[in-house]
Amino acid sequence: MGATLGRRYEHAKTQLETAEALLQKKQDDNLAEWAQVDDAKRAFKQIQNTGTDYHENLAGIADDVHPFSLSSAQPNRMEQVTSSLEKRAQAFEKIAQSETIADSKQTLNKFRNQVNALAVNVEVWWLWVMDILAGLSVDEATQNWLTQTLLPTVYSHQQLHKTQNPRQREKYHQAWQQDAQQLQADVFTATLPDSELQRWLEWAEWMSRNFHRSSSASEGRNGYLSQMVHNGRGLTEKRLRALTVIHNYGLQRADGTTAAMRLLGQMFPDLLSWLVAEMGALPLPRKGRERVTRNPLFLRTVPD
């Protein structure tokens, strides 16, 4: 759908520019040419609005799969996530119908089949949070403060410094500012001593870090390793030479001989021992950047 809308957007833009250039070139009051420009403007505006709607809903899928709402900091449970994603699917259906785009590969059905798994991922995290708080025998007032005030503030702060997308960063920044102001204004926050606040802050940071929305990082690595094993990407000259050395001097048969020993009739040193001796002293590591400790509690000073 995205590629089709993109092509239609470029086509409508070209049509509009051509019609305007032709009208400007003739410089007369030909009603037919003015009507052609008006039609091109309407077509361009329609596809522009449709494209904006499409991209907003596409980005909204990522916004919906959070344990907290970015607009209100309210907890997102399984029901809310499922409902939000279904609304996205219905929006895509409406766009496809209005633009007569056929879903020949049943992509929307595939998306709907994944909605439950996405919602369950969020729900499991919340069950984990509640189970930990129940084990700590936390009272109701503290539990409400943790789940509705502190956790959303810490979570949005972590997402703000994790994302590289400028639009997403702006959303997380607005959510964090809103959550932090609510945290500062909460009466319960002022009743906690600094040591207790620091304790719950560390817990909230640990809890937020353990919410993972995607396994794409590990899946990408496993996919790359699988391709390497099957030589899906081919072998570079350096890797081919290294594998040749390992084959000739490293791999041993049951009798302990290597290919080089059998071919040349002489002994060779152990490959790993020889390599370590030839390497010499390893270079010193680079000096790491000074670690910055960020304060998700906005302007409140937290003791070290």
N, C-alpha and C positions, 0 to 999 in steps of 0.2 A: 504493500500500500504506500509506503513512504517513497519508494522509487517512482511509482506511477504519479503520485502527487507532485513530486519534484519535477518530473518531465512536463506535466501539464502546467505547472507554474511557469517554467521557462518558456513554454510555447505561448501562454497567454501574455507574458511580458513582452515577448518578441512581437506578437500581433499588435499589442497596444503601441509599442514604439514605432512600428511600421506605419500604423494608421495615423499617428500624430505627425510623423515626419512627412507623410504624403499630404496631409492637410496643411501643414505649415509651408510646404513647397508650393502648393497651388495658390494659397492665400485668397480664396474666394468663399462665397457663402453657399456652397453646394450642400444641400440638406442631406443628401445620401452619404456624403463623406462625414458630416457631423454625426449622423446616426451610427455610422461604422465605428467612429471613435467612442461614442457612448456605449455601444455594445461591447467593445474591447475593454473599456474601463470596468463595466459591470462584470465581465467574465474574469478579469484579472483580480478584482476585489473579492469575488466569490471564492476563487481558488486560493487566494491569499488567506482569507478567513478560515477556509477548510484546512489549509496547511498548519495554521496556528493552532487550531483546535486539535489536530492530530498530534502535533508535537507536545502540546500541553498534557494531553492524556497519556502520551508515551512516557513523558517524564514523571507524570503523576503515579505511574505504577511503582517507581522507586520510592516516591514519597509516601505511598500507602503502606509499604512493608517496613514499618518502624514500630517499635513497642510503644511509642508515644505519637500523638498527633502533633505535627509541626505548627499548626495554627493555634491549638488550645492547650497543649501539653497534657491532654487527657489520655489515659491508658488506652492503647489499641489492643483489643483482645481478638480472638478468632472471628467472632461475629462481625466486628467492625471491618477487619481486613478483608474478609470474604465479600461483604457488601460493597466496599469501595472498589475492589477489583472487578466485581461484576458490573458496576457502573461504567468502568473503563471499557469493558468488553462491549457493553451496549452502545457506548459512544463510538467505538470503532465500527460496529455494525451500521450505525446511522450514517457515518461518513462513507462507508462502502456503498450503501444504497443510494445516497445522494449523488455520488460520483460514478455510479455503475461500475464498481470495481469487483470483479469476481474473485472469490476466495477459493481458487482451484486446489490449493494444497491444504485446505482445512486448517489454516494457521490459527484462526480464532478458537477452534475446538481444542487445539493443542494448548493454547493459553489457558482456556477454562479448565482443562484437565490438571493444570499445575497450580491452580488457585488454592485448592485445599492444602497442598503441601506447603505453600508459602504461608498460609494462615496458621497451620499447625506449628511451623517453626517459631512464630511469634508467641503462640500460646504456650509452648513448652518452656520458653524463657520465663514467661510470667509465672508458670507453675513452679519453676525453680526458685524464683524470687520469693514467692509466698511460702514455699517449703523451708527456705533458709530462715525467714523471719519467724515462722512458727517454731522452728528449732531453737531460736534465740529467745523465745518467750517475749517478743516485743508487744507492748501494749498497743491498743487501737489508735491512739492519738499519734504515737511515734510512727506506726506503720503507715497511716494516712499521709503523714508529712514526708516519709521516705519515698513512697510510691507516687505521690502526686506533686511533690515540690522539689525534693533534692535530686531524685533519680532523673527526671526529665532535664533538669539543668545540667547535670554532669554529662548525660548522654548527648544532648545537642552540642555541648562544648567539645566533646570528643569528635563528633561528626564534623564539626566546623574545621578542625585542624587535620582531619583525615582526608577529606575530599579535595580533589584538584580541579573540579568543575566550578567555574566562576558563578554560574547561576545557582548551583546547589549550595555553594559557599554562602551566597547572600541569603538563601532561605534558612540555612542553619544559623547564620549570624542573627537574623531577626528572631528566630525561635529561642536562641540562647539568651538574647537580651530580654525578651519577654519573660522567660522562665527565671532568669536571675533577679529581675526586678520583683517578681512575685515571691521569690525566696527571701529577698531582703525585707519585703513588707510583711512577711508571715510572722505572726506573734510567737509561734512556737519556736522559730529560729532564734529569737532573742533570749529565750529561756534556757538554751543549751550552753553549757560552758565550752570553752575553746577546745578542751581535750576531747569532749564527747562529739563535738562537731567534726573535729579532725578524724576521729575514729569512723564516723558514718560516711565522711567524704571518701576515705580510702576504700571503704566497702562499696560505695556507689561507683567509684572508678573501676574497681575490679569487676563488679557486676556488669557494668556497661561494656567493658572490653570483651566480655564473654558472650556477647550477642553478635552472631555472625549471620549476615543476610545471604551470603553466597559462598559457594565452595569453588568458585571459578579459578582462584589462584592455584589450589592444589590440583584441580582437574587439568588446568593448562600445563602444569609441570608434568603430571603423569602422561598427558597426551604427547608432550614433546619427547619424554623419555621413551614412550612406546614407539614413536617414529624413529628415534635413534636406534632402538633395538632392531627394528625391521629395515633399517637403512632407507627410510622413507625420504630423507632429505639428502641422501648421498653421503659420501665420505670426502672430507677435505684432504689435501696432500699431507698436511701435518698429522692428521689422525691416522691416515693410511700408513705412514711411516712408523708411527708409534705402535699400531696394531701389528705391523710386520715384525718389529723388534720383540714384542711380547710373544708372538707366535713362534719365532725362531729361538728365543733365549729364555722365555719364561714358562711356557706350557710344557709340562712333563708327562711322560707316559707312566705306566704302573711301575716300570723298572727304574724310574727317576732320571731318565735321560731326556734331553731336549732335542729339537731338530738340528740345531747347530752341532751338538755333541755327536750325533749319529752321522752327520754329513762330513765333518772335519776330523772326527776321531780324536778329539781332545776335550779337556774339561774347561768350563767357563765359570767365572764367579757367579754367585747368586745375583740375579738381575736387580732386586730391590736394594741389596747391600751395596752393590756397585753404584747405583743411582744416588743413594744417600751420600756416599763418599765423594761423588763427583759434584754434588750440589753445592757444597761449602756452606758458609753461614747464610742464613736466611735474612733478607732485608727487614729492617724495623717497620712495624706497622705505621700507617699514616696517623698523624695526630687527629683524634676525633674532635668534632665540634663540641663546644661546651653545651651541655644539656640544659635546656630551658624548662623550668618547672612552671607550668601554666596553672593559673588559679581559676577554676570554673565558677567560683563564688563571686564573680564580678569584682566589686570594689572592696569587699571584705578581706581583711588581712588574716591569713591562716598561719598559725605558728608552725615552725619546722619541727 
